[in-house]
Amino acid sequence: MGLTKRWSIKEVDAQIVNELQASLRVHPAICKMLVARGIHTFDQAKLFFRPQLSDLHDPFLMKGMQKAVDRICSAIEWNERILIYGDYDVDGTSSVAVVYSFLKSLYAGQLNYYIPHRYKEGYGLSKQGIDFAKANGHTLLITLDCGIKSADLVDYANGLGIDVIICDHHLPDERIPNALAILNPKQADCTYPYKELSACGIGFKLIEALAIQLNKPKESVYAYLDLVATSIAADIVALDGENRVLGFYGIKKANEQPSLSLKTLLEASDFKRTLQMSDLVFVIGPRVNAAGRMDDAKKAVELFIATDEEKVKEIAAALQADNLDRKEVDKTITEQAIQLLQHPHQQHKKSTVLFQTNWHKGVVGIVASRLIDHYYRPTIVLTESNGMASGSARSIPGFNIHEAIEACSHLLENYGGHYFAAGMTMQLHQVDAFIAAFEKQVADTIDPAILIPEISIDAELQLSDITPALLNLINQFEPFGPNNLRPVFISKGVQDDKGYSRIVKDAHLKFSIQQNGARMEGIGFNLADKIGIVKDGLFDVVYTIDQNDFNGKSRLQIKVLDLKSSK
């Protein structure tokens, strides 16, 4: 039996919808979806449906950008050794690859990169990394996807005569590092118009600014858009504003002119259809992340920067093998975690925090996400690493898990993250106290209503409204992601079509439904327990619309998310 879900239909101003429809002349559901996304006029709709690279903001609007660019140009002029330092996940490794490759194209001097080892060093800027920079004569260190919370380590680097430029998108602490320049739109005093860039997006803005300063063609920067789109997708950042432009053109490039790394990864995974944002999340992301989860994330950077086809194929095969290992480990730990959660004392909690010393550190974030599918509440999975408890947190919509962890920070050695995801380390003896403190913090602050999963519905449709023309317009909302999710619709008072709806593979429902003479087929995964509702009379159905391509034939279908008896 799946989780009970609550349905909510988005409320928008009907007058604005009518005015927009008068100018666009499209189905009212499309106009309602646009208004819900803050698009109220014809011109705004044009920008949304036809994003342009010229819509990107001037990179020099970002606080610290001029200082960063001047320092890099000075390093190039004086033939200094530059170290590009990034985190071990997709966002970090793609960031390093983009900045390293661009600098390599214009600088013949000593350029190196460094990715900390997940298990030996942990997340973020490390003393080992700074010592590496010093030992190898690097006088400029550029961090990507980390550094904003490393004030002490930046001081350490400064003391060794190393200048630090921080490129990060995590929320800053009260104490800001004393770096030469910080590129992070989330700084309170940064007036950059868009705040939700990925770390690779900030790396992209840095090379864009360098290209402007050095009079390099824009195309030399746009060559990396497919990697930027990969980071946006994998790091689950908002897909509105500037990210929408970067994602739109990044996906376009990935389909039309993919980098050798992306092309080879797709071939290794036997991927043959048109690439969408979700494919970067579920096909590319896990394979790139597998490097750092199971072994050494430097492999991912090597993949992204390599130009030799045989070398790229070799690395892609290694990542594919790492990913298969990751799947096995992730499956085993998830099963163990679900078993632990069946204990009576776990049943009435508002949060999940699990700790096992032998769990693989590389998959605890994935396991946390999977547990939310079973126990819908803020979740943290911890394991032992280097004599410390280390883990990953994942949240549910409507709850800021970073703030909840921050409220327990007196028990932590280190933490960082976003609204929906975070990481932390603590002394082993603090685990029990942290579990109790986190549960209390969640219980005291969470709205009980959000502990029931919500399906947010964009608009009501009649089955007769579902046409290729409507789907064509829906597809123009892509790329989909946070703040621009795939549209969800409701149709009320539908019924089984001649008894054709049935259970398939024991768990899923194959739908054939009708409403006022209009028919539609579809699939509902893990909805087999609701077959009684389908056979019992009229019911309401919530779904997305897509195209089913099978055996050379294409047809419209719905993917059913939930259903209830009509009242």
C-alpha positions as CSV (number, residue, x, y, z in Angstrom):
1,M,0.0,0.0,0.0
2,G,1.5,3.3,-1.1
3,L,1.6,6.5,1.0
4,T,-1.7,8.4,1.2
5,K,-1.4,11.7,-0.7
6,R,-3.2,15.0,-0.5
7,W,-4.1,16.9,-3.7
8,S,-4.0,20.6,-4.1
9,I,-4.9,22.6,-7.2
10,K,-2.8,25.7,-7.8
11,E,-4.8,28.9,-7.3
12,V,-4.1,31.7,-9.7
13,D,-5.7,35.0,-10.6
14,A,-8.4,34.2,-13.1
15,Q,-8.4,37.7,-14.6
16,I,-4.6,37.5,-15.4
17,V,-5.2,34.1,-16.9
18,N,-8.0,35.5,-19.1
19,E,-5.9,38.4,-20.2
20,L,-2.9,36.2,-21.0
21,Q,-5.2,33.8,-23.0
22,A,-6.5,36.7,-25.0
23,S,-3.0,37.6,-26.1
24,L,-1.6,34.0,-26.5
25,R,-4.7,32.3,-27.8
26,V,-3.8,28.9,-26.4
27,H,-5.6,26.4,-24.1
28,P,-6.5,28.1,-20.8
29,A,-4.6,25.4,-18.9
30,I,-1.4,26.5,-20.6
31,C,-2.1,30.1,-19.5
32,K,-2.9,29.0,-15.9
33,M,0.4,27.2,-15.8
34,L,2.3,30.2,-17.0
35,V,0.6,32.5,-14.5
36,A,1.5,30.0,-11.7
37,R,5.2,30.5,-12.8
38,G,5.0,34.3,-12.5
39,I,4.5,34.8,-16.3
40,H,1.7,37.4,-16.8
41,T,2.3,39.1,-20.1
42,F,2.9,38.2,-23.8
43,D,6.5,39.4,-23.6
44,Q,7.2,37.4,-20.4
45,A,5.8,34.3,-22.2
46,K,8.0,35.0,-25.2
47,L,11.1,35.1,-22.9
48,F,9.9,31.9,-21.2
49,F,9.3,29.9,-24.4
50,R,12.1,31.4,-26.4
51,P,15.0,31.9,-23.9
52,Q,18.1,33.6,-25.4
53,L,21.7,33.5,-24.3
54,S,21.6,37.3,-24.5
55,D,19.2,37.1,-21.5
56,L,22.1,36.0,-19.3
57,H,23.2,38.6,-16.8
58,D,26.5,40.5,-17.0
59,P,28.9,38.4,-14.9
60,F,30.6,41.5,-13.5
61,L,27.4,42.2,-11.6
62,M,28.5,39.5,-9.2
63,K,30.3,40.8,-6.1
64,G,34.0,40.0,-6.3
65,M,34.0,39.1,-10.0
66,Q,36.3,41.9,-11.2
67,K,38.7,41.2,-8.4
68,A,38.7,37.5,-9.2
69,V,39.2,38.1,-12.9
70,D,42.1,40.6,-12.3
71,R,43.8,38.1,-10.0
72,I,43.6,35.3,-12.6
73,C,44.8,37.5,-15.4
74,S,47.7,38.6,-13.1
75,A,48.5,34.9,-12.4
76,I,48.6,34.2,-16.2
77,E,50.8,37.2,-16.9
78,W,53.3,36.2,-14.2
79,N,53.2,32.5,-15.1
80,E,52.0,31.5,-11.6
81,R,50.9,28.0,-10.7
82,I,47.1,27.8,-10.4
83,L,45.2,25.0,-8.6
84,I,41.5,24.4,-9.3
85,Y,39.9,22.8,-6.3
86,G,36.4,21.2,-6.3
87,D,34.0,19.0,-4.5
88,Y,33.6,15.3,-5.4
89,D,30.0,15.3,-6.7
90,V,28.7,16.1,-10.2
91,D,28.4,19.9,-9.5
92,G,32.0,20.0,-8.1
93,T,33.7,17.9,-10.8
94,S,31.9,19.5,-13.7
95,S,32.8,23.0,-12.2
96,V,36.5,22.0,-12.0
97,A,36.4,20.6,-15.6
98,V,34.8,23.8,-17.0
99,V,37.2,26.2,-15.3
100,Y,40.3,24.0,-15.8
101,S,39.5,23.4,-19.5
102,F,38.8,27.1,-20.3
103,L,42.0,28.3,-18.5
104,K,44.0,25.5,-20.2
105,S,42.8,26.9,-23.6
106,L,44.4,30.3,-22.8
107,Y,47.2,29.5,-20.4
108,A,50.3,27.4,-21.2
109,G,51.6,27.7,-17.7
110,Q,51.3,25.3,-14.7
111,L,47.6,24.5,-14.1
112,N,46.4,21.6,-11.9
113,Y,43.2,20.4,-10.3
114,Y,42.4,18.8,-7.0
115,I,39.4,16.8,-5.8
116,P,39.4,15.8,-2.1
117,H,38.9,12.1,-1.4
118,R,35.4,11.5,0.0
119,Y,36.7,9.1,2.7
120,K,40.2,10.3,3.4
121,E,39.4,14.1,3.5
122,G,35.6,14.5,3.5
123,Y,33.7,17.4,2.0
124,G,35.0,20.8,1.1
125,L,38.4,22.5,1.3
126,S,40.9,20.4,3.2
127,K,44.2,20.9,4.9
128,Q,45.6,18.1,2.7
129,G,44.5,20.0,-0.4
130,I,46.1,23.3,0.7
131,D,49.3,21.4,1.7
132,F,49.3,19.9,-1.8
133,A,49.0,23.4,-3.3
134,K,51.9,24.7,-1.2
135,A,54.1,21.6,-1.9
136,N,53.6,22.0,-5.6
137,G,54.3,25.8,-5.7
138,H,50.7,27.0,-6.4
139,T,50.1,30.6,-5.5
140,L,46.5,30.8,-6.5
141,L,43.8,28.4,-5.4
142,I,40.3,28.6,-7.0
143,T,37.6,26.6,-5.1
144,L,34.4,25.4,-6.8
145,D,31.3,24.1,-4.9
146,C,33.0,24.6,-1.6
147,G,35.0,27.1,0.5
148,I,32.3,29.5,1.8
149,K,32.3,27.7,5.2
150,S,36.0,27.2,5.4
151,A,37.1,30.4,7.1
152,D,39.9,28.8,9.2
153,L,41.3,26.9,6.2
154,V,41.3,30.0,4.0
155,D,43.3,31.7,6.8
156,Y,45.7,28.7,6.7
157,A,46.1,29.1,2.9
158,N,46.7,32.8,3.3
159,G,49.4,32.1,5.9
160,L,51.2,29.9,3.4
161,G,51.2,32.7,0.8
162,I,48.3,31.2,-1.3
163,D,45.6,33.5,-2.6
164,V,42.1,32.0,-2.6
165,I,39.2,32.7,-4.9
166,I,36.0,31.0,-3.6
167,C,33.3,30.1,-6.1
168,D,30.4,28.6,-4.1
169,H,26.6,28.5,-4.0
170,H,26.0,27.2,-0.5
171,L,24.6,29.5,2.2
172,P,27.4,31.5,3.9
173,D,27.9,31.4,7.7
174,E,28.0,34.5,9.8
175,R,31.8,34.4,9.5
176,I,32.8,35.0,5.9
177,P,36.2,33.6,4.8
178,N,39.0,36.1,4.3
179,A,39.5,35.1,0.7
180,L,40.9,37.4,-2.0
181,A,37.5,37.2,-3.8
182,I,34.2,35.3,-3.1
183,L,31.8,34.6,-5.9
184,N,28.5,33.6,-4.3
185,P,25.3,35.3,-5.1
186,K,23.9,34.2,-1.7
187,Q,26.1,36.6,0.1
188,A,23.9,39.2,1.8
189,D,25.6,42.1,0.1
190,C,25.8,40.6,-3.4
191,T,23.4,42.3,-5.7
192,Y,23.7,39.8,-8.6
193,P,20.1,39.4,-10.0
194,Y,19.9,35.6,-9.8
195,K,20.7,33.7,-6.6
196,E,20.2,30.0,-7.5
197,L,23.1,29.2,-9.8
198,S,24.8,25.8,-9.4
199,A,28.5,25.9,-8.5
200,C,29.2,25.0,-12.2
201,G,26.9,28.0,-13.1
202,I,29.2,30.2,-11.0
203,G,32.3,28.7,-12.7
204,F,30.6,29.4,-16.0
205,K,30.0,33.1,-15.0
206,L,33.7,33.3,-14.0
207,I,35.0,32.1,-17.4
208,E,32.4,34.3,-19.1
209,A,33.9,37.3,-17.3
210,L,37.4,36.2,-18.3
211,A,36.4,35.9,-21.9
212,I,35.0,39.4,-21.8
213,Q,38.1,40.8,-20.2
214,L,40.4,39.0,-22.6
215,N,38.3,39.6,-25.7
216,K,37.7,35.9,-26.3
217,P,34.6,34.9,-28.4
218,K,31.4,33.9,-26.5
219,E,31.5,30.6,-28.3
220,S,34.6,29.6,-26.4
221,V,32.4,29.8,-23.2
222,Y,29.2,28.3,-24.7
223,A,31.2,25.2,-25.5
224,Y,30.7,24.1,-21.9
225,L,26.9,24.6,-21.7
226,D,26.2,20.8,-21.7
227,L,28.4,20.4,-18.6
228,V,26.6,23.3,-16.9
229,A,23.2,21.8,-17.7
230,T,24.5,18.5,-16.2
231,S,25.4,20.3,-12.9
232,I,22.0,22.1,-12.8
233,A,20.1,18.8,-13.2
234,A,22.3,16.7,-10.9
235,D,22.4,19.4,-8.1
236,I,18.6,19.9,-8.2
237,V,18.7,23.7,-8.3
238,A,15.8,25.9,-9.4
239,L,15.1,25.8,-13.1
240,D,13.9,29.3,-13.5
241,G,15.6,32.6,-14.4
242,E,19.2,32.2,-15.5
243,N,19.3,28.5,-14.8
244,R,16.4,28.0,-17.3
245,V,18.5,29.7,-20.0
246,L,21.6,27.7,-19.2
247,G,19.6,24.5,-18.9
248,F,17.7,25.1,-22.2
249,Y,20.9,25.7,-24.2
250,G,22.8,23.1,-22.3
251,I,20.3,20.4,-23.3
252,K,20.2,21.7,-26.8
253,K,24.0,21.3,-27.1
254,A,23.9,17.9,-25.4
255,N,21.6,16.7,-28.1
256,E,23.1,18.4,-31.1
257,Q,26.9,18.7,-30.2
258,P,27.6,16.8,-27.0
259,S,31.0,16.9,-25.5
260,L,33.0,13.8,-26.0
261,S,32.5,12.9,-22.3
262,L,28.7,13.1,-22.4
263,K,28.5,11.3,-25.7
264,T,30.6,8.4,-24.5
265,L,28.7,8.1,-21.2
266,L,25.4,7.9,-23.1
267,E,26.8,5.3,-25.4
268,A,28.2,3.3,-22.4
269,S,24.7,3.3,-20.9
270,D,23.0,2.3,-24.2
271,F,21.0,5.6,-24.3
272,K,19.4,6.2,-27.7
273,R,16.5,8.7,-27.3
274,T,16.5,12.5,-27.3
275,L,18.1,13.7,-24.1
276,Q,16.0,15.5,-21.5
277,M,16.9,17.2,-18.1
278,S,15.6,14.1,-16.2
279,D,18.1,12.0,-18.2
280,L,21.0,14.1,-16.9
281,V,19.6,13.4,-13.4
282,F,19.1,9.7,-13.8
283,V,21.5,8.6,-16.5
284,I,24.5,10.9,-16.4
285,G,24.5,12.1,-12.8
286,P,24.7,8.6,-11.1
287,R,27.6,7.5,-13.3
288,V,29.6,10.7,-12.7
289,N,28.8,10.6,-9.0
290,A,29.7,6.9,-8.8
291,A,33.4,7.8,-9.2
292,G,33.5,9.7,-5.8
293,R,31.0,7.4,-4.1
294,M,32.9,4.2,-4.8
295,D,36.4,5.2,-5.5
296,D,38.1,8.5,-6.5
297,A,36.2,11.4,-8.1
298,K,39.3,12.5,-10.0
299,K,38.1,10.0,-12.6
300,A,35.1,12.2,-13.3
301,V,37.2,15.3,-14.0
302,E,39.5,13.2,-16.2
303,L,36.5,12.1,-18.2
304,F,35.3,15.7,-18.6
305,I,38.6,17.2,-19.7
306,A,40.0,14.3,-21.8
307,T,40.2,14.8,-25.5
308,D,41.4,11.3,-26.6
309,E,38.5,9.1,-27.5
310,E,40.1,5.9,-26.3
311,K,41.0,7.4,-23.0
312,V,37.4,8.7,-22.6
313,K,36.0,5.3,-23.4
314,E,38.2,3.7,-20.8
315,I,37.1,6.1,-18.1
316,A,33.4,5.8,-19.1
317,A,33.7,2.0,-18.7
318,A,35.2,2.4,-15.3
319,L,32.4,4.8,-14.2
320,Q,29.8,2.3,-15.5
321,A,31.4,-0.4,-13.4
322,D,31.5,1.9,-10.3
323,N,27.8,2.7,-10.9
324,L,26.9,-1.0,-11.0
325,D,28.8,-1.5,-7.7
326,R,27.0,1.6,-6.2
327,K,23.6,0.1,-7.2
328,E,24.3,-3.1,-5.3
329,V,25.5,-1.3,-2.2
330,D,22.7,1.2,-2.2
331,K,20.0,-1.6,-2.6
332,T,21.5,-3.6,0.4
333,I,21.7,-0.6,2.7
334,T,18.2,0.7,1.8
335,E,16.8,-2.8,2.6
336,Q,18.6,-2.7,6.0
337,A,17.4,0.8,6.7
338,I,13.7,0.0,6.0
339,Q,14.0,-3.0,8.3
340,L,15.3,-0.7,11.1
341,L,12.4,1.7,10.5
342,Q,9.9,-0.9,11.2
343,H,10.8,-0.9,14.9
344,P,7.8,0.5,16.9
345,H,9.8,3.4,18.4
346,Q,10.3,4.8,14.9
347,Q,6.7,4.8,13.8
348,H,5.5,8.1,15.4
349,K,8.6,10.2,14.8
350,K,8.5,13.3,12.8
351,S,12.0,12.7,11.4
352,T,14.2,9.7,10.5
353,V,17.8,9.6,11.7
354,L,19.6,6.2,11.3
355,F,23.2,5.4,12.1
356,Q,25.2,2.2,11.3
357,T,28.9,2.1,11.5
358,N,29.4,-0.2,8.5
359,W,27.2,1.6,5.9
360,H,29.0,2.8,2.8
361,K,29.5,6.6,3.1
362,G,29.2,7.1,-0.6
363,V,25.5,6.1,-0.8
364,V,24.0,7.4,2.4
365,G,22.5,10.4,0.5
366,I,20.8,8.1,-2.0
367,V,19.5,5.9,0.8
368,A,18.1,9.0,2.6
369,S,16.2,9.9,-0.6
370,R,14.9,6.4,-1.0
371,L,13.7,6.2,2.7
372,I,11.5,9.3,2.1
373,D,9.6,7.2,-0.5
374,H,8.7,4.9,2.4
375,Y,8.6,7.2,5.4
376,Y,7.8,10.7,4.2
377,R,9.7,12.9,6.6
378,P,13.0,14.8,6.9
379,T,15.7,12.1,6.8
380,I,19.3,11.7,7.8
381,V,21.5,8.6,7.3
382,L,24.8,8.4,9.2
383,T,27.8,6.1,9.0
384,E,31.2,6.0,10.6
385,S,34.1,7.5,8.6
386,N,37.6,8.3,9.9
387,G,36.5,7.9,13.5
388,M,33.6,10.3,13.0
389,A,29.9,10.0,12.3
390,S,29.2,11.4,8.9
391,G,26.0,11.6,6.9
392,S,23.6,13.1,4.4
393,A,20.3,14.7,4.9
394,R,17.3,15.0,2.6
395,S,14.1,16.9,3.1
396,I,10.5,17.0,1.9
397,P,8.8,20.0,0.3
398,G,8.0,22.8,2.8
399,F,10.7,22.0,5.3
400,N,14.2,23.6,5.4
401,I,16.5,20.9,6.6
402,H,19.6,23.1,6.6
403,E,18.0,25.3,9.2
404,A,17.0,22.4,11.3
405,I,20.5,21.0,11.2
406,E,21.9,24.5,12.0
407,A,19.7,24.5,15.2
408,C,21.6,21.4,16.3
409,S,25.1,22.7,15.2
410,H,26.4,22.8,18.8
411,L,26.6,19.0,18.5
412,L,28.3,19.0,15.1
413,E,31.9,19.4,13.9
414,N,30.9,20.5,10.4
415,Y,27.8,20.9,8.3
416,G,26.6,22.6,5.1
417,G,24.0,22.3,2.4
418,H,20.7,23.7,1.0
419,Y,17.0,23.8,1.8
420,F,16.5,20.2,0.6
421,A,19.9,18.5,1.1
422,A,22.8,18.8,3.5
423,G,25.7,17.0,5.0
424,M,27.3,16.9,8.4
425,T,30.0,15.3,10.6
426,M,30.0,14.8,14.4
427,Q,31.9,13.0,17.1
428,L,30.6,9.4,17.6
429,H,29.6,10.1,21.2
430,Q,27.3,12.9,20.0
431,V,25.1,10.7,17.7
432,D,22.4,9.9,20.2
433,A,22.2,13.5,21.4
434,F,22.0,14.7,17.8
435,I,19.2,12.2,17.0
436,A,17.2,13.5,20.0
437,A,17.9,17.2,19.3
438,F,17.1,16.9,15.6
439,E,13.8,15.0,16.3
440,K,12.8,17.7,18.8
441,Q,13.7,20.5,16.4
442,V,11.7,18.9,13.5
443,A,8.7,18.1,15.8
444,D,8.7,21.7,17.2
445,T,8.8,23.4,13.8
446,I,7.3,21.3,11.1
447,D,3.8,21.8,9.9
448,P,2.0,18.4,10.4
449,A,0.2,18.9,7.1
450,I,3.4,18.6,5.0
451,L,4.1,15.2,6.4
452,I,1.4,13.9,4.0
453,P,2.9,13.9,0.5
454,E,1.3,16.6,-1.7
455,I,0.5,16.3,-5.4
456,S,0.4,19.9,-6.7
457,I,-2.0,20.0,-9.6
458,D,-1.6,22.7,-12.3
459,A,-5.0,22.5,-14.0
460,E,-8.1,20.5,-14.7
461,L,-8.5,18.9,-18.1
462,Q,-11.2,16.9,-19.9
463,L,-9.8,13.8,-21.6
464,S,-10.9,15.3,-24.9
465,D,-8.4,18.2,-24.2
466,I,-5.4,15.9,-24.4
467,T,-4.1,16.3,-28.0
468,P,-0.7,16.3,-29.7
469,A,-1.0,20.1,-29.9
470,L,-1.5,20.4,-26.2
471,L,1.5,18.1,-25.5
472,N,3.6,20.2,-28.0
473,L,2.9,23.3,-25.9
474,I,3.6,21.4,-22.6
475,N,7.0,20.2,-24.0
476,Q,7.9,23.9,-24.6
477,F,7.9,24.3,-20.8
478,E,11.1,22.2,-20.7
479,P,13.6,21.9,-19.2
480,F,11.7,20.7,-16.2
481,G,13.1,20.9,-12.6
482,P,12.5,22.7,-9.3
483,N,10.3,25.8,-9.7
484,N,9.3,24.5,-13.2
485,L,8.1,21.0,-12.6
486,R,6.5,18.8,-15.3
487,P,2.8,19.9,-15.3
488,V,0.3,17.8,-13.5
489,F,-3.4,17.6,-14.4
490,I,-6.6,16.3,-13.0
491,S,-9.6,14.8,-14.8
492,K,-12.7,14.2,-12.7
493,G,-15.4,11.6,-13.2
494,V,-13.6,9.2,-15.5
495,Q,-14.4,5.5,-15.7
496,D,-12.9,2.3,-16.7
497,D,-13.3,1.7,-20.5
498,K,-15.1,-1.6,-21.1
499,G,-13.2,-3.3,-18.3
500,Y,-9.8,-3.0,-20.1
501,S,-7.9,-1.5,-17.1
502,R,-5.9,-4.2,-15.4
503,I,-3.0,-5.0,-13.1
504,V,0.4,-5.6,-14.8
505,K,3.5,-7.1,-13.3
506,D,1.7,-7.5,-9.9
507,A,2.4,-3.9,-8.9
508,H,1.3,-1.5,-11.6
509,L,-2.0,-0.4,-13.2
510,K,-2.5,-0.3,-17.0
511,F,-5.3,2.2,-17.6
512,S,-7.9,2.4,-20.3
513,I,-10.3,5.1,-19.3
514,Q,-13.1,7.2,-20.9
515,Q,-14.9,10.4,-20.2
516,N,-17.9,11.6,-22.2
517,G,-16.8,9.4,-25.2
518,A,-13.2,10.5,-25.1
519,R,-10.7,7.6,-24.4
520,M,-7.2,7.6,-23.0
521,E,-4.6,4.9,-22.1
522,G,-2.0,5.2,-19.5
523,I,0.1,3.6,-16.8
524,G,0.2,4.0,-13.0
525,F,3.3,2.6,-11.3
526,N,2.8,0.9,-8.0
527,L,-1.0,1.6,-8.0
528,A,-2.2,-2.0,-8.2
529,D,-3.8,-1.7,-4.8
530,K,-6.2,0.8,-6.2
531,I,-7.8,-1.5,-8.9
532,G,-11.0,-1.7,-6.8
533,I,-11.5,2.1,-7.2
534,V,-11.1,1.8,-11.0
535,K,-13.6,-1.1,-11.2
536,D,-16.1,0.5,-8.8
537,G,-17.4,3.4,-10.8
538,L,-16.5,7.0,-11.4
539,F,-13.1,8.2,-10.2
540,D,-10.8,11.2,-10.4
541,V,-7.3,10.8,-11.8
542,V,-4.2,12.9,-11.4
543,Y,-1.5,12.5,-14.1
544,T,1.2,13.9,-16.4
545,I,1.0,13.6,-20.2
546,D,3.7,12.2,-22.4
547,Q,4.3,10.3,-25.6
548,N,4.8,6.6,-25.6
549,D,7.2,5.5,-28.4
550,F,7.1,1.7,-28.9
551,N,7.9,-0.5,-31.9
552,G,8.2,2.6,-34.1
553,K,4.7,3.8,-33.1
554,S,4.0,7.0,-31.1
555,R,0.8,7.7,-29.2
556,L,-0.3,10.0,-26.4
557,Q,-0.6,8.5,-22.9
558,I,-1.0,9.6,-19.3
559,K,1.2,8.6,-16.4
560,V,-1.2,8.3,-13.5
561,L,0.2,9.6,-10.1
562,D,-2.9,8.9,-8.0
563,L,-6.6,8.3,-8.1
564,K,-9.6,8.6,-5.8
565,S,-13.3,7.8,-6.1
566,S,-15.4,10.7,-7.4
567,K,-17.6,12.2,-4.7
